[in-house]
């Protein structure tokens, strides 16, 4: 009877070790996936920063063009006033 109990204890220990190994494997896989997601997130963050910089540049260009058009409008109105 004692031998059976000892065998069951060993069997449980082996099962527990296999479970622990499986848990460690799963954790390693999760960490690997997390690293991949972190890299993708970093790439998206860089792309977003690039888009933001380009948008700021375009806003500046549009603002300068708007100012130039307003100045041209003023000049045209001044010329119209000189004609009359």
C-alpha positions as CSV (number, residue, x, y, z in Angstrom):
1,X,0.0,0.0,0.0
2,X,2.8,2.3,0.9
3,X,4.4,1.8,-2.6
4,X,1.1,2.8,-4.3
5,X,0.9,6.1,-2.4
6,X,4.6,6.8,-3.2
7,X,3.9,6.1,-6.9
8,X,0.9,8.4,-6.9
9,X,2.9,11.2,-5.3
10,X,5.6,10.8,-7.9
11,X,3.0,10.8,-10.7
12,X,1.5,14.0,-9.3
13,X,5.0,15.5,-9.1
14,X,5.6,14.7,-12.7
15,X,2.2,16.0,-13.7
16,X,2.9,19.2,-11.8
17,X,6.3,19.6,-13.5
18,X,4.7,19.1,-16.9
19,X,2.0,21.7,-16.0
20,X,4.7,24.1,-14.8
21,X,6.6,23.6,-18.0
22,X,3.5,24.2,-20.1
23,X,2.8,27.3,-18.1
24,X,6.3,28.6,-18.7
25,X,6.0,27.8,-22.4
26,X,2.7,29.7,-22.6
27,X,4.2,32.7,-20.7
28,X,7.2,32.7,-23.1
29,X,4.8,32.7,-26.0
30,X,2.8,35.5,-24.5
31,X,5.9,37.6,-23.9
32,X,7.1,37.0,-27.4
33,X,3.7,38.1,-28.8
34,X,3.8,41.1,-26.5
35,X,7.2,42.1,-27.9
36,X,5.8,41.8,-31.4
37,X,2.8,44.0,-30.5
38,X,5.1,46.5,-28.8
39,X,7.2,46.7,-32.0
40,X,4.1,47.2,-34.1
41,X,2.8,49.9,-31.7
42,X,6.2,51.6,-31.9
43,X,6.1,51.6,-35.7
44,X,2.6,53.0,-35.7
45,X,3.6,55.7,-33.2
46,X,6.5,56.7,-35.5
47,X,4.2,56.8,-38.5
48,X,1.7,59.0,-36.6
49,X,4.5,61.4,-35.6
50,X,5.5,61.6,-39.2
51,X,2.0,62.3,-40.3
52,X,1.6,64.9,-37.6
53,X,4.8,66.7,-38.8
54,X,3.6,66.7,-42.4
55,X,0.2,68.0,-41.3
56,X,1.8,70.8,-39.4
57,X,3.9,71.7,-42.5
58,X,0.8,71.7,-44.7
59,X,-1.1,73.9,-42.3
60,X,1.8,76.3,-42.4
61,X,1.9,76.3,-46.2
62,X,-1.9,76.9,-46.4
63,X,-1.6,79.7,-43.9
64,X,1.1,81.4,-45.9
65,X,-0.9,80.9,-49.1
66,X,-3.9,82.4,-47.5
67,X,-1.9,85.5,-46.4
68,X,-0.5,85.8,-49.9
69,X,-4.0,85.7,-51.4
70,X,-5.3,88.3,-48.9
71,X,-2.4,90.6,-49.9
72,X,-3.1,90.1,-53.6
73,X,-6.8,90.9,-52.9
74,X,-5.8,94.1,-51.2
75,X,-3.5,95.0,-54.1
76,X,-6.2,94.3,-56.6
77,X,-8.7,96.5,-54.6
78,X,-6.1,99.2,-54.4
79,X,-5.6,99.1,-58.2
80,X,-9.3,99.2,-58.7
81,X,-9.5,102.3,-56.5
82,X,-6.7,104.0,-58.6
83,X,-8.6,103.4,-61.8
84,X,-11.7,105.0,-60.6
